[in-house]
Amino acid sequence: MKRVFIGVTLTTLLTGCLTTSGVYRLSAVDKQGEPVATQFNLIAQGTGIYSMRNALCAAYPGSTVYIKSTSDGENLSSESPYQCR
């Protein structure tokens, strides 16, 4: 029981350090540099960027995803650009 408690506590503390706040616009380009998913305006708030990024990668393997702040247009430096596998 102690191991479970310690594991849950560590997981909570570590994920707390990785929170992302703000509103972001996501876009992607394929391997040739052509935009993909242009028919969608992809916006995510906070940690929702990871779900959106993963959805783009699932739909367009090998693409590059860009995550930019809607407030200043700057790339989210820790996550963008992201190369899908």
PDB file of N, CA, C and O in Angstrom:
ATOM      1  N   MET A   1       0.826  -1.198   0.000  1.00  0.00           N
ATOM      2  CA  MET A   1       0.000   0.000   0.000  1.00  0.00           C
ATOM      3  C   MET A   1       0.869   1.261   0.000  1.00  0.00           C
ATOM      4  O   MET A   1       0.536   2.253  -0.649  1.00  0.00           O
ATOM      5  N   LYS A   2       1.981   1.212   0.732  1.00  0.00           N
ATOM      6  CA  LYS A   2       2.877   2.370   0.767  1.00  0.00           C
ATOM      7  C   LYS A   2       3.442   2.658  -0.625  1.00  0.00           C
ATOM      8  O   LYS A   2       3.575   3.820  -1.011  1.00  0.00           O
ATOM      9  N   ARG A   3       3.771   1.613  -1.375  1.00  0.00           N
ATOM     10  CA  ARG A   3       4.339   1.798  -2.714  1.00  0.00           C
ATOM     11  C   ARG A   3       3.350   2.485  -3.640  1.00  0.00           C
ATOM     12  O   ARG A   3       3.725   3.354  -4.428  1.00  0.00           O
ATOM     13  N   VAL A   4       2.088   2.093  -3.544  1.00  0.00           N
ATOM     14  CA  VAL A   4       1.054   2.714  -4.370  1.00  0.00           C
ATOM     15  C   VAL A   4       0.925   4.191  -4.020  1.00  0.00           C
ATOM     16  O   VAL A   4       0.867   5.043  -4.906  1.00  0.00           O
ATOM     17  N   PHE A   5       0.881   4.488  -2.739  1.00  0.00           N
ATOM     18  CA  PHE A   5       0.760   5.875  -2.291  1.00  0.00           C
ATOM     19  C   PHE A   5       1.942   6.715  -2.767  1.00  0.00           C
ATOM     20  O   PHE A   5       1.762   7.832  -3.250  1.00  0.00           O
ATOM     21  N   ILE A   6       3.139   6.178  -2.628  1.00  0.00           N
ATOM     22  CA  ILE A   6       4.344   6.897  -3.067  1.00  0.00           C
ATOM     23  C   ILE A   6       4.315   7.102  -4.577  1.00  0.00           C
ATOM     24  O   ILE A   6       4.663   8.176  -5.066  1.00  0.00           O
ATOM     25  N   GLY A   7       3.901   6.070  -5.317  1.00  0.00           N
ATOM     26  CA  GLY A   7       3.821   6.184  -6.775  1.00  0.00           C
ATOM     27  C   GLY A   7       2.831   7.248  -7.212  1.00  0.00           C
ATOM     28  O   GLY A   7       3.125   8.050  -8.098  1.00  0.00           O
ATOM     29  N   VAL A   8       1.663   7.257  -6.595  1.00  0.00           N
ATOM     30  CA  VAL A   8       0.640   8.256  -6.933  1.00  0.00           C
ATOM     31  C   VAL A   8       1.120   9.653  -6.569  1.00  0.00           C
ATOM     32  O   VAL A   8       0.917  10.595  -7.335  1.00  0.00           O
ATOM     33  N   THR A   9       1.741   9.795  -5.433  1.00  0.00           N
ATOM     34  CA  THR A   9       2.257  11.088  -4.994  1.00  0.00           C
ATOM     35  C   THR A   9       3.327  11.614  -5.956  1.00  0.00           C
ATOM     36  O   THR A   9       3.288  12.778  -6.356  1.00  0.00           O
ATOM     37  N   LEU A  10       4.272  10.761  -6.321  1.00  0.00           N
ATOM     38  CA  LEU A  10       5.321  11.183  -7.251  1.00  0.00           C
ATOM     39  C   LEU A  10       4.750  11.565  -8.607  1.00  0.00           C
ATOM     40  O   LEU A  10       5.157  12.565  -9.197  1.00  0.00           O
ATOM     41  N   THR A  11       3.815  10.777  -9.099  1.00  0.00           N
ATOM     42  CA  THR A  11       3.192  11.075 -10.386  1.00  0.00           C
ATOM     43  C   THR A  11       2.482  12.426 -10.336  1.00  0.00           C
ATOM     44  O   THR A  11       2.602  13.225 -11.265  1.00  0.00           O
ATOM     45  N   THR A  12       1.757  12.680  -9.274  1.00  0.00           N
ATOM     46  CA  THR A  12       1.049  13.952  -9.130  1.00  0.00           C
ATOM     47  C   THR A  12       2.023  15.117  -9.079  1.00  0.00           C
ATOM     48  O   THR A  12       1.801  16.139  -9.729  1.00  0.00           O
ATOM     49  N   LEU A  13       3.079  14.977  -8.329  1.00  0.00           N
ATOM     50  CA  LEU A  13       4.058  16.062  -8.216  1.00  0.00           C
ATOM     51  C   LEU A  13       4.771  16.315  -9.541  1.00  0.00           C
ATOM     52  O   LEU A  13       4.976  17.467  -9.925  1.00  0.00           O
ATOM     53  N   LEU A  14       5.147  15.259 -10.234  1.00  0.00           N
ATOM     54  CA  LEU A  14       5.872  15.424 -11.486  1.00  0.00           C
ATOM     55  C   LEU A  14       4.994  16.000 -12.586  1.00  0.00           C
ATOM     56  O   LEU A  14       5.457  16.835 -13.364  1.00  0.00           O
ATOM     57  N   THR A  15       3.745  15.577 -12.668  1.00  0.00           N
ATOM     58  CA  THR A  15       2.870  16.125 -13.705  1.00  0.00           C
ATOM     59  C   THR A  15       2.486  17.560 -13.380  1.00  0.00           C
ATOM     60  O   THR A  15       2.187  18.337 -14.287  1.00  0.00           O
ATOM     61  N   GLY A  16       2.490  17.919 -12.123  1.00  0.00           N
ATOM     62  CA  GLY A  16       2.202  19.294 -11.740  1.00  0.00           C
ATOM     63  C   GLY A  16       3.247  20.261 -12.273  1.00  0.00           C
ATOM     64  O   GLY A  16       2.949  21.432 -12.505  1.00  0.00           O
ATOM     65  N   CYS A  17       4.459  19.783 -12.468  1.00  0.00           N
ATOM     66  CA  CYS A  17       5.536  20.613 -12.987  1.00  0.00           C
ATOM     67  C   CYS A  17       5.453  20.784 -14.503  1.00  0.00           C
ATOM     68  O   CYS A  17       6.116  21.654 -15.069  1.00  0.00           O
ATOM     69  N   LEU A  18       4.656  19.972 -15.148  1.00  0.00           N
ATOM     70  CA  LEU A  18       4.603  19.983 -16.602  1.00  0.00           C
ATOM     71  C   LEU A  18       3.353  20.652 -17.149  1.00  0.00           C
ATOM     72  O   LEU A  18       3.054  20.517 -18.336  1.00  0.00           O
ATOM     73  N   THR A  19       2.620  21.368 -16.311  1.00  0.00           N
ATOM     74  CA  THR A  19       1.384  21.963 -16.784  1.00  0.00           C
ATOM     75  C   THR A  19       1.675  23.102 -17.747  1.00  0.00           C
ATOM     76  O   THR A  19       2.645  23.844 -17.596  1.00  0.00           O
ATOM     77  N   THR A  20       0.817  23.215 -18.726  1.00  0.00           N
ATOM     78  CA  THR A  20       0.927  24.257 -19.736  1.00  0.00           C
ATOM     79  C   THR A  20      -0.324  25.111 -19.652  1.00  0.00           C
ATOM     80  O   THR A  20      -1.435  24.582 -19.595  1.00  0.00           O
ATOM     81  N   SER A  21      -0.156  26.418 -19.645  1.00  0.00           N
ATOM     82  CA  SER A  21      -1.317  27.296 -19.606  1.00  0.00           C
ATOM     83  C   SER A  21      -1.302  28.204 -20.823  1.00  0.00           C
ATOM     84  O   SER A  21      -0.263  28.412 -21.450  1.00  0.00           O
ATOM     85  N   GLY A  22      -2.450  28.731 -21.142  1.00  0.00           N
ATOM     86  CA  GLY A  22      -2.580  29.609 -22.296  1.00  0.00           C
ATOM     87  C   GLY A  22      -3.426  28.972 -23.387  1.00  0.00           C
ATOM     88  O   GLY A  22      -3.848  27.821 -23.277  1.00  0.00           O
ATOM     89  N   VAL A  23      -3.662  29.733 -24.429  1.00  0.00           N
ATOM     90  CA  VAL A  23      -4.460  29.264 -25.560  1.00  0.00           C
ATOM     91  C   VAL A  23      -3.536  29.208 -26.769  1.00  0.00           C
ATOM     92  O   VAL A  23      -2.792  30.151 -27.036  1.00  0.00           O
ATOM     93  N   TYR A  24      -3.589  28.104 -27.491  1.00  0.00           N
ATOM     94  CA  TYR A  24      -2.650  27.871 -28.585  1.00  0.00           C
ATOM     95  C   TYR A  24      -3.359  27.452 -29.865  1.00  0.00           C
ATOM     96  O   TYR A  24      -4.400  26.797 -29.825  1.00  0.00           O
ATOM     97  N   ARG A  25      -2.787  27.834 -30.993  1.00  0.00           N
ATOM     98  CA  ARG A  25      -3.254  27.428 -32.317  1.00  0.00           C
ATOM     99  C   ARG A  25      -2.286  26.373 -32.835  1.00  0.00           C
ATOM    100  O   ARG A  25      -1.071  26.567 -32.801  1.00  0.00           O
ATOM    101  N   LEU A  26      -2.823  25.265 -33.311  1.00  0.00           N
ATOM    102  CA  LEU A  26      -2.000  24.182 -33.834  1.00  0.00           C
ATOM    103  C   LEU A  26      -2.147  24.113 -35.347  1.00  0.00           C
ATOM    104  O   LEU A  26      -3.239  24.287 -35.889  1.00  0.00           O
ATOM    105  N   SER A  27      -1.043  23.860 -36.009  1.00  0.00           N
ATOM    106  CA  SER A  27      -1.050  23.659 -37.450  1.00  0.00           C
ATOM    107  C   SER A  27       0.001  22.601 -37.764  1.00  0.00           C
ATOM    108  O   SER A  27       0.870  22.311 -36.942  1.00  0.00           O
ATOM    109  N   ALA A  28      -0.089  22.029 -38.962  1.00  0.00           N
ATOM    110  CA  ALA A  28       0.853  20.980 -39.326  1.00  0.00           C
ATOM    111  C   ALA A  28       1.181  21.063 -40.808  1.00  0.00           C
ATOM    112  O   ALA A  28       0.376  21.517 -41.621  1.00  0.00           O
ATOM    113  N   VAL A  29       2.384  20.612 -41.135  1.00  0.00           N
ATOM    114  CA  VAL A  29       2.805  20.496 -42.536  1.00  0.00           C
ATOM    115  C   VAL A  29       3.286  19.070 -42.762  1.00  0.00           C
ATOM    116  O   VAL A  29       3.809  18.428 -41.850  1.00  0.00           O
ATOM    117  N   ASP A  30       3.103  18.574 -43.996  1.00  0.00           N
ATOM    118  CA  ASP A  30       3.559  17.225 -44.306  1.00  0.00           C
ATOM    119  C   ASP A  30       5.053  17.227 -44.606  1.00  0.00           C
ATOM    120  O   ASP A  30       5.716  18.255 -44.474  1.00  0.00           O
ATOM    121  N   LYS A  31       5.577  16.079 -45.008  1.00  0.00           N
ATOM    122  CA  LYS A  31       7.018  15.941 -45.253  1.00  0.00           C
ATOM    123  C   LYS A  31       7.511  16.863 -46.361  1.00  0.00           C
ATOM    124  O   LYS A  31       8.685  17.233 -46.382  1.00  0.00           O
ATOM    125  N   GLN A  32       6.619  17.241 -47.287  1.00  0.00           N
ATOM    126  CA  GLN A  32       7.000  18.126 -48.378  1.00  0.00           C
ATOM    127  C   GLN A  32       6.812  19.608 -48.024  1.00  0.00           C
ATOM    128  O   GLN A  32       7.084  20.485 -48.845  1.00  0.00           O
ATOM    129  N   GLY A  33       6.347  19.881 -46.799  1.00  0.00           N
ATOM    130  CA  GLY A  33       6.153  21.249 -46.359  1.00  0.00           C
ATOM    131  C   GLY A  33       4.801  21.834 -46.713  1.00  0.00           C
ATOM    132  O   GLY A  33       4.580  23.032 -46.535  1.00  0.00           O
ATOM    133  N   GLU A  34       3.890  21.006 -47.214  1.00  0.00           N
ATOM    134  CA  GLU A  34       2.536  21.463 -47.557  1.00  0.00           C
ATOM    135  C   GLU A  34       1.643  21.417 -46.319  1.00  0.00           C
ATOM    136  O   GLU A  34       1.677  20.439 -45.572  1.00  0.00           O
ATOM    137  N   PRO A  35       0.848  22.457 -46.093  1.00  0.00           N
ATOM    138  CA  PRO A  35      -0.055  22.461 -44.931  1.00  0.00           C
ATOM    139  C   PRO A  35      -1.072  21.317 -45.006  1.00  0.00           C
ATOM    140  O   PRO A  35      -1.552  20.969 -46.084  1.00  0.00           O
ATOM    141  N   VAL A  36      -1.385  20.748 -43.857  1.00  0.00           N
ATOM    142  CA  VAL A  36      -2.425  19.719 -43.761  1.00  0.00           C
ATOM    143  C   VAL A  36      -3.518  20.213 -42.830  1.00  0.00           C
ATOM    144  O   VAL A  36      -3.292  21.117 -42.025  1.00  0.00           O
ATOM    145  N   ALA A  37      -4.685  19.632 -42.935  1.00  0.00           N
ATOM    146  CA  ALA A  37      -5.837  19.987 -42.087  1.00  0.00           C
ATOM    147  C   ALA A  37      -6.164  21.471 -42.176  1.00  0.00           C
ATOM    148  O   ALA A  37      -6.484  22.104 -41.169  1.00  0.00           O
ATOM    149  N   THR A  38      -6.084  22.023 -43.379  1.00  0.00           N
ATOM    150  CA  THR A  38      -6.340  23.454 -43.542  1.00  0.00           C
ATOM    151  C   THR A  38      -7.816  23.801 -43.395  1.00  0.00           C
ATOM    152  O   THR A  38      -8.161  24.968 -43.207  1.00  0.00           O
ATOM    153  N   GLN A  39      -8.685  22.807 -43.478  1.00  0.00           N
ATOM    154  CA  GLN A  39     -10.115  23.078 -43.344  1.00  0.00           C
ATOM    155  C   GLN A  39     -10.540  23.258 -41.886  1.00  0.00           C
ATOM    156  O   GLN A  39     -11.698  23.566 -41.605  1.00  0.00           O
ATOM    157  N   PHE A  40      -9.593  23.064 -40.962  1.00  0.00           N
ATOM    158  CA  PHE A  40      -9.888  23.185 -39.538  1.00  0.00           C
ATOM    159  C   PHE A  40      -9.082  24.321 -38.912  1.00  0.00           C
ATOM    160  O   PHE A  40      -7.933  24.564 -39.280  1.00  0.00           O
ATOM    161  N   ASN A  41      -9.707  25.009 -37.960  1.00  0.00           N
ATOM    162  CA  ASN A  41      -9.023  25.997 -37.142  1.00  0.00           C
ATOM    163  C   ASN A  41      -8.800  25.328 -35.791  1.00  0.00           C
ATOM    164  O   ASN A  41      -9.711  25.276 -34.964  1.00  0.00           O
ATOM    165  N   LEU A  42      -7.595  24.818 -35.566  1.00  0.00           N
ATOM    166  CA  LEU A  42      -7.316  24.013 -34.383  1.00  0.00           C
ATOM    167  C   LEU A  42      -6.800  24.881 -33.232  1.00  0.00           C
ATOM    168  O   LEU A  42      -5.712  25.452 -33.303  1.00  0.00           O
ATOM    169  N   ILE A  43      -7.599  24.963 -32.186  1.00  0.00           N
ATOM    170  CA  ILE A  43      -7.278  25.763 -31.008  1.00  0.00           C
ATOM    171  C   ILE A  43      -7.354  24.844 -29.791  1.00  0.00           C
ATOM    172  O   ILE A  43      -8.282  24.045 -29.666  1.00  0.00           O
ATOM    173  N   ALA A  44      -6.376  24.961 -28.896  1.00  0.00           N
ATOM    174  CA  ALA A  44      -6.381  24.170 -27.661  1.00  0.00           C
ATOM    175  C   ALA A  44      -5.966  25.057 -26.501  1.00  0.00           C
ATOM    176  O   ALA A  44      -5.193  26.003 -26.658  1.00  0.00           O
ATOM    177  N   GLN A  45      -6.497  24.727 -25.334  1.00  0.00           N
ATOM    178  CA  GLN A  45      -6.151  25.478 -24.132  1.00  0.00           C
ATOM    179  C   GLN A  45      -5.369  24.587 -23.188  1.00  0.00           C
ATOM    180  O   GLN A  45      -5.750  23.443 -22.938  1.00  0.00           O
ATOM    181  N   GLY A  46      -4.281  25.112 -22.668  1.00  0.00           N
ATOM    182  CA  GLY A  46      -3.487  24.403 -21.660  1.00  0.00           C
ATOM    183  C   GLY A  46      -2.982  23.071 -22.153  1.00  0.00           C
ATOM    184  O   GLY A  46      -2.454  22.961 -23.260  1.00  0.00           O
ATOM    185  N   THR A  47      -3.148  22.058 -21.324  1.00  0.00           N
ATOM    186  CA  THR A  47      -2.633  20.737 -21.654  1.00  0.00           C
ATOM    187  C   THR A  47      -3.421  20.053 -22.763  1.00  0.00           C
ATOM    188  O   THR A  47      -3.048  18.961 -23.192  1.00  0.00           O
ATOM    189  N   GLY A  48      -4.497  20.665 -23.233  1.00  0.00           N
ATOM    190  CA  GLY A  48      -5.246  20.129 -24.366  1.00  0.00           C
ATOM    191  C   GLY A  48      -4.424  20.098 -25.640  1.00  0.00           C
ATOM    192  O   GLY A  48      -4.805  19.440 -26.608  1.00  0.00           O
ATOM    193  N   ILE A  49      -3.295  20.805 -25.651  1.00  0.00           N
ATOM    194  CA  ILE A  49      -2.440  20.797 -26.841  1.00  0.00           C
ATOM    195  C   ILE A  49      -1.917  19.402 -27.137  1.00  0.00           C
ATOM    196  O   ILE A  49      -1.684  19.060 -28.296  1.00  0.00           O
ATOM    197  N   TYR A  50      -1.728  18.589 -26.096  1.00  0.00           N
ATOM    198  CA  TYR A  50      -1.174  17.253 -26.306  1.00  0.00           C
ATOM    199  C   TYR A  50      -2.174  16.344 -27.021  1.00  0.00           C
ATOM    200  O   TYR A  50      -1.789  15.571 -27.898  1.00  0.00           O
ATOM    201  N   SER A  51      -3.437  16.430 -26.657  1.00  0.00           N
ATOM    202  CA  SER A  51      -4.469  15.644 -27.338  1.00  0.00           C
ATOM    203  C   SER A  51      -4.594  16.061 -28.790  1.00  0.00           C
ATOM    204  O   SER A  51      -4.694  15.217 -29.680  1.00  0.00           O
ATOM    205  N   MET A  52      -4.588  17.369 -29.026  1.00  0.00           N
ATOM    206  CA  MET A  52      -4.695  17.878 -30.395  1.00  0.00           C
ATOM    207  C   MET A  52      -3.470  17.486 -31.212  1.00  0.00           C
ATOM    208  O   MET A  52      -3.598  17.066 -32.362  1.00  0.00           O
ATOM    209  N   ARG A  53      -2.304  17.617 -30.634  1.00  0.00           N
ATOM    210  CA  ARG A  53      -1.065  17.257 -31.329  1.00  0.00           C
ATOM    211  C   ARG A  53      -1.067  15.772 -31.682  1.00  0.00           C
ATOM    212  O   ARG A  53      -0.708  15.394 -32.797  1.00  0.00           O
ATOM    213  N   ASN A  54      -1.471  14.934 -30.730  1.00  0.00           N
ATOM    214  CA  ASN A  54      -1.509  13.500 -30.980  1.00  0.00           C
ATOM    215  C   ASN A  54      -2.540  13.137 -32.041  1.00  0.00           C
ATOM    216  O   ASN A  54      -2.316  12.221 -32.832  1.00  0.00           O
ATOM    217  N   ALA A  55      -3.663  13.842 -32.067  1.00  0.00           N
ATOM    218  CA  ALA A  55      -4.683  13.600 -33.095  1.00  0.00           C
ATOM    219  C   ALA A  55      -4.142  13.966 -34.479  1.00  0.00           C
ATOM    220  O   ALA A  55      -4.360  13.236 -35.446  1.00  0.00           O
ATOM    221  N   LEU A  56      -3.440  15.093 -34.571  1.00  0.00           N
ATOM    222  CA  LEU A  56      -2.827  15.472 -35.845  1.00  0.00           C
ATOM    223  C   LEU A  56      -1.797  14.435 -36.285  1.00  0.00           C
ATOM    224  O   LEU A  56      -1.739  14.080 -37.463  1.00  0.00           O
ATOM    225  N   CYS A  57      -0.999  13.956 -35.363  1.00  0.00           N
ATOM    226  CA  CYS A  57       0.018  12.951 -35.698  1.00  0.00           C
ATOM    227  C   CYS A  57      -0.616  11.632 -36.134  1.00  0.00           C
ATOM    228  O   CYS A  57      -0.097  10.952 -37.019  1.00  0.00           O
ATOM    229  N   ALA A  58      -1.739  11.274 -35.511  1.00  0.00           N
ATOM    230  CA  ALA A  58      -2.423  10.038 -35.896  1.00  0.00           C
ATOM    231  C   ALA A  58      -3.017  10.167 -37.301  1.00  0.00           C
ATOM    232  O   ALA A  58      -3.019   9.209 -38.074  1.00  0.00           O
ATOM    233  N   ALA A  59      -3.516  11.353 -37.620  1.00  0.00           N
ATOM    234  CA  ALA A  59      -4.130  11.564 -38.936  1.00  0.00           C
ATOM    235  C   ALA A  59      -3.088  11.786 -40.024  1.00  0.00           C
ATOM    236  O   ALA A  59      -3.309  11.415 -41.177  1.00  0.00           O
ATOM    237  N   TYR A  60      -1.961  12.386 -39.673  1.00  0.00           N
ATOM    238  CA  TYR A  60      -0.928  12.732 -40.648  1.00  0.00           C
ATOM    239  C   TYR A  60       0.448  12.291 -40.144  1.00  0.00           C
ATOM    240  O   TYR A  60       1.254  13.131 -39.745  1.00  0.00           O
ATOM    241  N   PRO A  61       0.727  10.975 -40.158  1.00  0.00           N
ATOM    242  CA  PRO A  61       2.035  10.495 -39.687  1.00  0.00           C
ATOM    243  C   PRO A  61       3.179  11.125 -40.490  1.00  0.00           C
ATOM    244  O   PRO A  61       3.075  11.303 -41.703  1.00  0.00           O
ATOM    245  N   GLY A  62       4.248  11.451 -39.805  1.00  0.00           N
ATOM    246  CA  GLY A  62       5.404  12.047 -40.463  1.00  0.00           C
ATOM    247  C   GLY A  62       5.322  13.550 -40.628  1.00  0.00           C
ATOM    248  O   GLY A  62       6.267  14.174 -41.112  1.00  0.00           O
ATOM    249  N   SER A  63       4.207  14.138 -40.232  1.00  0.00           N
ATOM    250  CA  SER A  63       4.073  15.589 -40.366  1.00  0.00           C
ATOM    251  C   SER A  63       4.794  16.314 -39.229  1.00  0.00           C
ATOM    252  O   SER A  63       5.233  15.693 -38.261  1.00  0.00           O
ATOM    253  N   THR A  64       4.905  17.611 -39.360  1.00  0.00           N
ATOM    254  CA  THR A  64       5.488  18.455 -38.321  1.00  0.00           C
ATOM    255  C   THR A  64       4.395  19.354 -37.780  1.00  0.00           C
ATOM    256  O   THR A  64       3.731  20.053 -38.545  1.00  0.00           O
ATOM    257  N   VAL A  65       4.202  19.346 -36.476  1.00  0.00           N
ATOM    258  CA  VAL A  65       3.147  20.127 -35.831  1.00  0.00           C
ATOM    259  C   VAL A  65       3.750  21.368 -35.193  1.00  0.00           C
ATOM    260  O   VAL A  65       4.758  21.299 -34.489  1.00  0.00           O
ATOM    261  N   TYR A  66       3.113  22.507 -35.453  1.00  0.00           N
ATOM    262  CA  TYR A  66       3.523  23.778 -34.858  1.00  0.00           C
ATOM    263  C   TYR A  66       2.458  24.217 -33.862  1.00  0.00           C
ATOM    264  O   TYR A  66       1.263  24.178 -34.157  1.00  0.00           O
ATOM    265  N   ILE A  67       2.901  24.632 -32.686  1.00  0.00           N
ATOM    266  CA  ILE A  67       2.006  25.081 -31.624  1.00  0.00           C
ATOM    267  C   ILE A  67       2.384  26.519 -31.297  1.00  0.00           C
ATOM    268  O   ILE A  67       3.471  26.784 -30.783  1.00  0.00           O
ATOM    269  N   LYS A  68       1.472  27.449 -31.600  1.00  0.00           N
ATOM    270  CA  LYS A  68       1.752  28.878 -31.402  1.00  0.00           C
ATOM    271  C   LYS A  68       0.728  29.501 -30.475  1.00  0.00           C
ATOM    272  O   LYS A  68      -0.453  29.155 -30.501  1.00  0.00           O
ATOM    273  N   SER A  69       1.195  30.411 -29.669  1.00  0.00           N
ATOM    274  CA  SER A  69       0.328  31.149 -28.760  1.00  0.00           C
ATOM    275  C   SER A  69      -0.616  32.034 -29.564  1.00  0.00           C
ATOM    276  O   SER A  69      -0.199  32.680 -30.526  1.00  0.00           O
ATOM    277  N   THR A  70      -1.892  32.066 -29.171  1.00  0.00           N
ATOM    278  CA  THR A  70      -2.830  32.945 -29.867  1.00  0.00           C
ATOM    279  C   THR A  70      -2.636  34.400 -29.449  1.00  0.00           C
ATOM    280  O   THR A  70      -3.057  35.314 -30.158  1.00  0.00           O
ATOM    281  N   SER A  71      -1.998  34.616 -28.299  1.00  0.00           N
ATOM    282  CA  SER A  71      -1.836  35.991 -27.827  1.00  0.00           C
ATOM    283  C   SER A  71      -0.687  36.722 -28.519  1.00  0.00           C
ATOM    284  O   SER A  71      -0.804  37.911 -28.815  1.00  0.00           O
ATOM    285  N   ASP A  72       0.429  36.021 -28.781  1.00  0.00           N
ATOM    286  CA  ASP A  72       1.572  36.719 -29.383  1.00  0.00           C
ATOM    287  C   ASP A  72       2.122  36.032 -30.636  1.00  0.00           C
ATOM    288  O   ASP A  72       3.042  36.558 -31.263  1.00  0.00           O
ATOM    289  N   GLY A  73       1.580  34.869 -31.013  1.00  0.00           N
ATOM    290  CA  GLY A  73       2.017  34.189 -32.222  1.00  0.00           C
ATOM    291  C   GLY A  73       3.341  33.464 -32.109  1.00  0.00           C
ATOM    292  O   GLY A  73       3.847  32.944 -33.103  1.00  0.00           O
ATOM    293  N   GLU A  74       3.911  33.420 -30.919  1.00  0.00           N
ATOM    294  CA  GLU A  74       5.199  32.759 -30.703  1.00  0.00           C
ATOM    295  C   GLU A  74       5.012  31.254 -30.543  1.00  0.00           C
ATOM    296  O   GLU A  74       4.022  30.794 -29.974  1.00  0.00           O
ATOM    297  N   ASN A  75       5.990  30.489 -31.062  1.00  0.00           N
ATOM    298  CA  ASN A  75       5.989  29.044 -30.863  1.00  0.00           C
ATOM    299  C   ASN A  75       6.109  28.720 -29.387  1.00  0.00           C
ATOM    300  O   ASN A  75       6.801  29.418 -28.647  1.00  0.00           O
ATOM    301  N   LEU A  76       5.432  27.659 -28.957  1.00  0.00           N
ATOM    302  CA  LEU A  76       5.607  27.138 -27.611  1.00  0.00           C
ATOM    303  C   LEU A  76       6.939  26.405 -27.627  1.00  0.00           C
ATOM    304  O   LEU A  76       7.009  25.258 -28.069  1.00  0.00           O
ATOM    305  N   SER A  77       7.978  27.041 -27.159  1.00  0.00           N
ATOM    306  CA  SER A  77       9.353  26.578 -27.365  1.00  0.00           C
ATOM    307  C   SER A  77       9.612  25.162 -26.868  1.00  0.00           C
ATOM    308  O   SER A  77      10.426  24.451 -27.457  1.00  0.00           O
ATOM    309  N   SER A  78       8.952  24.738 -25.816  1.00  0.00           N
ATOM    310  CA  SER A  78       9.202  23.407 -25.274  1.00  0.00           C
ATOM    311  C   SER A  78       8.518  22.299 -26.074  1.00  0.00           C
ATOM    312  O   SER A  78       8.858  21.127 -25.913  1.00  0.00           O
ATOM    313  N   GLU A  79       7.554  22.652 -26.937  1.00  0.00           N
ATOM    314  CA  GLU A  79       6.780  21.637 -27.645  1.00  0.00           C
ATOM    315  C   GLU A  79       6.714  21.820 -29.154  1.00  0.00           C
ATOM    316  O   GLU A  79       6.225  20.935 -29.857  1.00  0.00           O
ATOM    317  N   SER A  80       7.184  22.923 -29.657  1.00  0.00           N
ATOM    318  CA  SER A  80       7.001  23.222 -31.070  1.00  0.00           C
ATOM    319  C   SER A  80       8.317  23.648 -31.716  1.00  0.00           C
ATOM    320  O   SER A  80       9.054  24.436 -31.123  1.00  0.00           O
ATOM    321  N   PRO A  81       8.627  23.164 -32.880  1.00  0.00           N
ATOM    322  CA  PRO A  81       7.856  22.215 -33.692  1.00  0.00           C
ATOM    323  C   PRO A  81       8.018  20.796 -33.179  1.00  0.00           C
ATOM    324  O   PRO A  81       9.029  20.452 -32.566  1.00  0.00           O
ATOM    325  N   TYR A  82       7.002  19.973 -33.442  1.00  0.00           N
ATOM    326  CA  TYR A  82       6.987  18.582 -33.004  1.00  0.00           C
ATOM    327  C   TYR A  82       6.941  17.690 -34.241  1.00  0.00           C
ATOM    328  O   TYR A  82       6.060  17.845 -35.087  1.00  0.00           O
ATOM    329  N   GLN A  83       7.873  16.773 -34.346  1.00  0.00           N
ATOM    330  CA  GLN A  83       7.933  15.855 -35.496  1.00  0.00           C
ATOM    331  C   GLN A  83       7.154  14.591 -35.164  1.00  0.00           C
ATOM    332  O   GLN A  83       7.513  13.860 -34.241  1.00  0.00           O
ATOM    333  N   CYS A  84       6.092  14.335 -35.912  1.00  0.00           N
ATOM    334  CA  CYS A  84       5.296  13.108 -35.722  1.00  0.00           C
ATOM    335  C   CYS A  84       6.072  11.911 -36.250  1.00  0.00           C
ATOM    336  O   CYS A  84       6.870  12.036 -37.178  1.00  0.00           O
ATOM    337  N   ARG A  85       5.836  10.782 -35.666  1.00  0.00           N
ATOM    338  CA  ARG A  85       6.498   9.542 -36.112  1.00  0.00           C
ATOM    339  C   ARG A  85       5.666   8.841 -37.141  1.00  0.00           C
ATOM    340  O   ARG A  85       6.056   7.783 -37.635  1.00  0.00           O
TER     341      ARG A  85
END
